[in-house]
Amino acid sequence: MVDLLIIGAGTAGLTAAIYGARAGMSVKVIENAIYGGQVIASPSIENYPGIPNVSGADFILNLYHHAKHFKADLLYETVLSVNLLGEIKEIETSKGKHQAITVIIATGAKPRKLGIPEENQWIGRGIAFCATCDGAFYRGKDVAVIGGGNTAISDALLLAGICSKVTLVHRSSTFKAEQIQLERLQKKDNVQVITDTVVKELFGDSSLEGIRIENNITGKTSTLLVAGVFLAIGAIPDHSVFAPWVQLDSSGYVIAGEDCHTNLPGVFVAGDGRTKKVRQLVTAAADGAVSALAAKEYLERKGDNTQ
């Protein structure tokens, strides 16, 4: 039995572990793979306050050691099922069963990929998922943005002010983005929009040099020379194990406000898996702190009620 069990060891989960342990709670963190989440593959982080430049691996390593310093217990197990009702939460994993008074869900969301061969080898070497995070690395270069929603249009607008040329590639002729965003994009002289088109291949030597694209209607293929490709085709939160218990929105994100409270007492959510507008390292860390302190407050209220 622990005071706080955190599921997920990314930026949000590890920050929650630090705050929870420092607040005097007994803390376990369960991670099914390697700690760190998406950011561990990033070659450079330049937008985390107070740290001008750090690799994703070093950033996460520091968080990991920080959490260990305060005696948080990190376990590498896969969560198989949970029971989040009642005063004692029960979590069954690939290695056994755990009980906790409070739980923080910090499993995040994975960016949706193109699903083409050898895609993974270009992540961090030409493929990026966040224009706000990585756009500056492509200053003065030609890039492509893949997608047709608000995120894709916002990314293209941001990159238009940084890069030499931006090509927006969308698989359809209709856009899910807001009309006002599309109108802003159309006013950019250095933005090209290609519709009814998908990416078929990525190529380059030590870094990405271009993509081969195909028109869905004509079948015609062409080559686009770009130094970077920003994927903005959505994210995939994996909350299936929690679905019977916590409320999810239509996209699978756990419904919670800035206080990180879910619909269940003693159950909180932190990081990219929460319904929110901005998903950045700094907001994940903020969620981690908020959720851990909320868990501490919940424990204190329970203690007061039993006296």
C-alpha positions as CSV (number, residue, x, y, z in Angstrom):
1,M,0.0,0.0,0.0
2,V,1.3,3.4,-1.0
3,D,-0.1,6.9,-0.6
4,L,0.4,7.7,-4.3
5,L,0.8,5.5,-7.4
6,I,1.7,7.2,-10.7
7,I,1.2,5.4,-14.0
8,G,3.6,6.8,-16.5
9,A,7.2,8.0,-16.1
10,G,7.4,10.9,-18.6
11,T,7.8,14.5,-17.7
12,A,4.4,14.7,-15.9
13,G,4.8,11.5,-14.1
14,L,8.4,12.1,-12.8
15,T,7.5,15.6,-11.8
16,A,4.5,14.3,-9.8
17,A,6.9,11.8,-8.2
18,I,9.2,14.5,-7.1
19,Y,6.4,16.7,-5.7
20,G,4.7,13.8,-4.1
21,A,7.8,12.4,-2.4
22,R,8.9,15.8,-1.2
23,A,5.4,16.3,0.3
24,G,6.0,13.2,2.5
25,M,4.0,10.7,0.6
26,S,5.1,7.1,-0.2
27,V,5.3,7.1,-4.0
28,K,5.5,4.4,-6.7
29,V,5.8,5.1,-10.4
30,I,4.9,2.4,-12.9
31,E,6.3,2.6,-16.5
32,N,5.8,-0.1,-19.1
33,A,8.9,0.8,-21.2
34,I,11.7,3.2,-20.7
35,Y,11.2,6.3,-18.5
36,G,11.0,9.6,-20.4
37,G,8.2,9.3,-22.9
38,Q,8.3,11.2,-26.3
39,V,10.9,13.8,-25.3
40,I,13.7,11.3,-24.8
41,A,14.2,11.1,-28.6
42,S,14.5,14.9,-29.0
43,P,18.1,15.9,-29.8
44,S,17.7,19.4,-28.3
45,I,15.2,21.2,-26.0
46,E,15.4,25.0,-26.1
47,N,12.1,26.1,-24.7
48,Y,12.1,24.8,-21.1
49,P,12.4,27.8,-18.8
50,G,15.8,28.2,-17.2
51,I,17.5,25.6,-19.4
52,P,18.7,27.2,-22.7
53,N,19.6,23.9,-24.3
54,V,19.5,20.3,-23.2
55,S,19.0,17.0,-25.0
56,G,15.8,15.1,-24.3
57,A,17.8,12.2,-22.9
58,D,19.7,14.5,-20.4
59,F,16.5,16.3,-19.4
60,I,14.7,13.1,-18.5
61,L,17.8,11.6,-16.8
62,N,17.9,14.6,-14.5
63,L,14.2,14.2,-13.7
64,Y,14.7,10.5,-13.1
65,H,17.6,11.1,-10.6
66,H,15.6,13.9,-9.0
67,A,12.7,11.5,-8.3
68,K,15.0,8.8,-7.1
69,H,16.8,11.3,-4.8
70,F,13.5,11.8,-2.9
71,K,13.0,8.0,-2.7
72,A,10.3,7.5,-5.3
73,D,10.1,3.9,-6.3
74,L,10.2,3.4,-10.1
75,L,8.9,0.0,-11.4
76,Y,9.0,-1.3,-15.0
77,E,5.7,-3.1,-15.4
78,T,2.8,-3.1,-17.8
79,V,-0.6,-2.2,-16.3
80,L,-3.2,-4.9,-17.1
81,S,-6.2,-3.7,-15.2
82,V,-7.3,-1.2,-12.6
83,N,-10.1,-0.8,-10.1
84,L,-10.2,2.9,-9.2
85,L,-13.4,2.9,-7.2
86,G,-13.4,3.0,-3.5
87,E,-11.0,4.3,-1.0
88,I,-8.2,1.8,-2.0
89,K,-7.3,1.8,-5.7
90,E,-6.1,-1.5,-7.1
91,I,-3.7,-1.9,-10.0
92,E,-2.8,-5.2,-11.5
93,T,0.4,-5.3,-13.6
94,S,2.5,-7.8,-15.5
95,K,4.5,-8.4,-12.3
96,G,1.8,-8.3,-9.6
97,K,-0.8,-6.2,-7.8
98,H,-0.5,-2.8,-6.2
99,Q,-2.7,-0.8,-3.9
100,A,-2.7,3.0,-3.4
101,I,-4.9,5.6,-1.8
102,T,-4.4,8.0,-4.7
103,V,-3.5,7.5,-8.4
104,I,-2.2,9.8,-11.0
105,I,-2.7,8.8,-14.7
106,A,0.3,10.2,-16.6
107,T,0.5,7.9,-19.6
108,G,0.5,10.8,-22.1
109,A,-0.3,10.6,-25.8
110,K,1.7,9.4,-28.7
111,P,1.8,11.4,-32.0
112,R,0.2,9.7,-34.9
113,K,2.7,8.7,-37.5
114,L,2.5,8.3,-41.3
115,G,2.8,4.5,-41.2
116,I,5.4,4.3,-43.9
117,P,8.6,2.2,-44.0
118,E,11.6,3.4,-42.1
119,E,9.7,6.3,-40.7
120,N,11.1,5.9,-37.2
121,Q,14.7,6.3,-38.3
122,W,14.0,9.9,-39.3
123,I,12.5,11.0,-36.0
124,G,14.8,13.6,-34.6
125,R,16.7,13.7,-37.9
126,G,14.1,15.4,-40.0
127,I,10.8,14.3,-38.7
128,A,9.3,16.5,-35.8
129,F,6.0,16.6,-34.1
130,C,6.0,20.1,-32.6
131,A,6.7,23.3,-34.5
132,T,6.8,25.3,-31.3
133,C,9.4,23.0,-29.9
134,D,11.6,22.3,-32.9
135,G,10.8,24.9,-35.5
136,A,13.8,27.1,-34.7
137,F,16.1,24.2,-35.8
138,Y,14.9,24.7,-39.3
139,R,15.3,28.5,-39.5
140,G,15.9,29.6,-43.1
141,K,15.2,26.1,-44.5
142,D,12.4,24.5,-46.6
143,V,10.0,22.3,-44.6
144,A,6.7,20.5,-45.0
145,V,3.8,20.2,-42.6
146,I,1.5,17.2,-42.9
147,G,-2.1,17.6,-41.9
148,G,-5.3,19.6,-42.3
149,G,-6.5,20.4,-38.9
150,N,-6.0,23.4,-36.6
151,T,-2.7,22.1,-35.3
152,A,-1.3,21.7,-38.9
153,I,-2.4,25.2,-39.9
154,S,-1.0,26.7,-36.7
155,D,2.3,24.9,-37.2
156,A,2.5,26.1,-40.8
157,L,1.8,29.7,-39.8
158,L,4.5,29.6,-37.1
159,L,7.0,28.0,-39.4
160,A,6.2,30.6,-42.2
161,G,7.8,33.2,-39.9
162,I,10.9,31.1,-39.4
163,C,11.6,29.0,-42.5
164,S,12.3,29.9,-46.1
165,K,9.4,28.0,-47.5
166,V,6.6,25.9,-46.0
167,T,4.6,23.3,-47.9
168,L,1.4,22.1,-46.3
169,V,0.5,18.6,-47.6
170,H,-3.0,17.4,-46.8
171,R,-4.6,14.1,-47.9
172,S,-8.0,15.7,-48.6
173,S,-9.3,18.8,-50.4
174,T,-11.3,19.9,-47.4
175,F,-9.8,21.1,-44.1
176,K,-10.9,20.6,-40.5
177,A,-9.1,23.8,-39.5
178,E,-11.0,27.0,-38.7
179,Q,-11.7,29.2,-41.7
180,I,-9.9,32.2,-40.2
181,Q,-6.8,30.1,-39.8
182,L,-6.9,29.1,-43.4
183,E,-7.4,32.7,-44.5
184,R,-4.3,33.7,-42.6
185,L,-2.3,30.9,-44.2
186,Q,-3.4,32.0,-47.7
187,K,-1.9,35.4,-47.1
188,K,1.6,34.0,-46.5
189,D,3.8,34.4,-49.6
190,N,6.1,31.5,-48.6
191,V,3.5,28.9,-48.0
192,Q,2.4,26.4,-50.6
193,V,-0.7,24.1,-50.1
194,I,-0.9,20.7,-51.7
195,T,-4.2,18.8,-51.3
196,D,-5.4,15.3,-52.1
197,T,-1.9,14.1,-51.5
198,V,-0.1,11.7,-49.2
199,V,3.5,11.1,-48.3
200,K,4.8,7.8,-49.7
201,E,8.5,7.9,-48.9
202,L,11.2,9.8,-46.9
203,F,14.7,10.0,-48.1
204,G,18.1,11.4,-47.3
205,D,21.6,10.5,-46.1
206,S,22.6,11.5,-42.5
207,S,19.5,13.7,-42.3
208,L,16.3,14.1,-44.1
209,E,16.6,15.6,-47.6
210,G,13.1,15.2,-49.0
211,I,9.8,13.3,-49.4
212,R,8.0,11.6,-52.3
213,I,4.4,12.4,-52.4
214,E,1.4,10.9,-54.4
215,N,-1.8,12.5,-55.5
216,N,-4.8,10.5,-54.3
217,I,-6.9,11.2,-57.4
218,T,-4.4,11.1,-60.3
219,G,-1.8,8.7,-58.8
220,K,0.9,11.1,-59.9
221,T,4.0,11.1,-57.8
222,S,6.5,14.0,-57.3
223,T,9.5,14.9,-55.1
224,L,9.5,17.6,-52.5
225,L,13.0,18.7,-51.2
226,V,12.7,19.6,-47.6
227,A,15.0,19.6,-44.6
228,G,12.2,18.8,-42.1
229,V,8.7,17.3,-42.0
230,F,6.3,18.3,-39.2
231,L,3.6,15.7,-38.6
232,A,0.4,17.3,-37.4
233,I,-2.0,14.4,-38.0
234,G,-3.2,13.9,-34.5
235,A,-2.2,12.1,-31.3
236,I,-3.2,8.8,-29.8
237,P,-3.8,8.6,-26.1
238,D,-4.0,5.0,-24.8
239,H,-6.4,5.1,-22.0
240,S,-8.3,1.9,-22.8
241,V,-7.4,0.3,-19.4
242,F,-8.9,3.4,-17.6
243,A,-12.0,3.7,-19.9
244,P,-14.4,1.9,-17.6
245,W,-13.5,4.2,-14.7
246,V,-12.6,7.7,-15.7
247,Q,-14.4,9.9,-18.1
248,L,-12.8,10.3,-21.6
249,D,-13.6,12.8,-24.4
250,S,-14.4,11.6,-27.9
251,S,-10.7,11.5,-28.8
252,G,-9.8,9.4,-25.8
253,Y,-8.3,12.1,-23.5
254,V,-9.1,12.0,-19.8
255,I,-11.5,14.8,-19.0
256,A,-10.0,17.2,-16.4
257,G,-9.4,20.9,-15.9
258,E,-6.3,22.7,-14.7
259,D,-6.8,21.2,-11.3
260,C,-6.1,17.7,-12.8
261,H,-9.1,16.2,-11.0
262,T,-10.9,13.4,-12.8
263,N,-14.5,12.3,-12.1
264,L,-13.3,9.9,-9.4
265,P,-12.2,10.9,-5.9
266,G,-8.5,10.3,-5.4
267,V,-7.8,9.8,-9.1
268,F,-5.9,12.6,-11.0
269,V,-4.5,13.0,-14.5
270,A,-1.3,14.8,-15.6
271,G,0.4,15.6,-18.9
272,D,-0.5,15.2,-22.5
273,G,-3.2,12.7,-21.8
274,R,-5.4,15.3,-20.2
275,T,-7.9,17.5,-22.1
276,K,-6.0,20.7,-22.6
277,K,-5.1,23.2,-25.3
278,V,-1.3,23.4,-24.9
279,R,0.8,20.3,-24.7
280,Q,4.4,21.2,-23.9
281,L,7.1,20.0,-21.5
282,V,6.4,22.9,-19.2
283,T,2.7,22.2,-19.1
284,A,3.4,18.5,-18.4
285,A,5.6,19.5,-15.5
286,A,3.0,21.9,-14.2
287,D,0.4,19.1,-14.3
288,G,2.7,16.9,-12.4
289,A,3.1,19.4,-9.6
290,V,-0.6,20.2,-9.5
291,S,-1.7,16.6,-9.5
292,A,0.7,15.5,-6.8
293,L,-0.3,18.4,-4.5
294,A,-3.9,17.6,-5.2
295,A,-3.3,14.0,-4.1
296,K,-1.6,15.3,-1.0
297,E,-4.6,17.5,-0.2
298,Y,-6.9,14.5,-0.8
299,L,-4.9,12.4,1.7
300,E,-5.0,15.2,4.3
301,R,-8.8,15.6,3.9
302,K,-9.2,11.8,4.4
303,G,-7.0,12.0,7.5
304,D,-9.1,14.8,9.0
305,N,-12.3,12.9,8.3
306,T,-11.1,9.8,10.2
307,Q,-10.1,11.7,13.3
